[in-house]
Amino acid sequence: MNIILLGPPGAGKGTQARHLVETRGMVQLSTGDMLREAKDSGTDMGNRVAEVMARGDLVTDEIVIGLIREKLHGDTGAGIIFDGFPRTLKQATALKELMDEEGKSLDAVIELRVRDEVLVERIAGRSTCGNCGEVYHDVTKPQPADGKCERCGAADFRRRADDNEESLRNRLMEYYKKTSPLLGYYYAHDLLKRVDGLAEIKVVQASIEAILDA
Ligand code: AMP
C-alpha cells in the first residue's frame, strides 16, 4: 500500500508516519527529513536550501522530485508513506509519472485536518530526538527529566530552525497557496480521505488504520 499524508505543518504527518513504519513495516519518505540531512551533512544542495527552509519557503520542485526519484527504486517494504511530498501540483504529477515508471500506484491520500491556532501551539513547543525522531512538546509531552529520550535513550534533543512563529506563518501561507490545491486534485482522482487531526494521537492512528484496512 502506498499512501500520502497531506496536511499543514504540525498536523501530525511525521508522528503518524513513524507509527505506520513501526506497526506495518512501511517506508517513510519525508522530503523535509531528506533536506535536513543534506543540510546537516553540508552537501552543496543542503547549503543551497538551508536559507529557503529557514524562511519557511518551499524548495524547488526539481530538487525534491530528484530526491524522491532516487528512493522509489529501492526496497519499499510493505509500502510507502509520502510525508511532506508532494507539496505542489507539479510534484503531484511528477510523482504519478515516477510511480507509473516503477509499476507502483497510490492507494490513498489522507488529509489530516487541524485548525491553524492549534498548529501554532503544537509547533511552538516542539522538539525531537535527534537519534530516533521521537517528538516531544513542552506542554503536552515534555522531554524526560533525566535528559534522555524515552524511546532510544539518546541525549540529543533538537528544535527545528524553522519552528518559530515567523517561519511558521510563511509555511502555512505556502501550504494554503501551493499545497492545498492537491486536495481537489486527489479528490478528483478518488483517492482523498479525511481524518480529524485534532483528535488524540491514538484516535488518529486508528482512523488511518481503518482507511488502510478498508
Ligand atoms: P517538513 O519537514 O515537511 O515540514 O519540511 C520542512 C521544509 O523543507 C519545508 O518548509 C520546505 O522548505 C522544505 N520541503 C520539504 N518538503 C518539500 C517539498 N515537497 N517541496 C518543497 N519544499 C519542501
Residues whose N, C-alpha, C, O or C-beta is under 5 A from the ligand:
A	BS01	AMP	P9 T31 G32 D33 L35 V52 M53 G56 D57 L58 V59 V64 D83 G84 F85 P86 R87
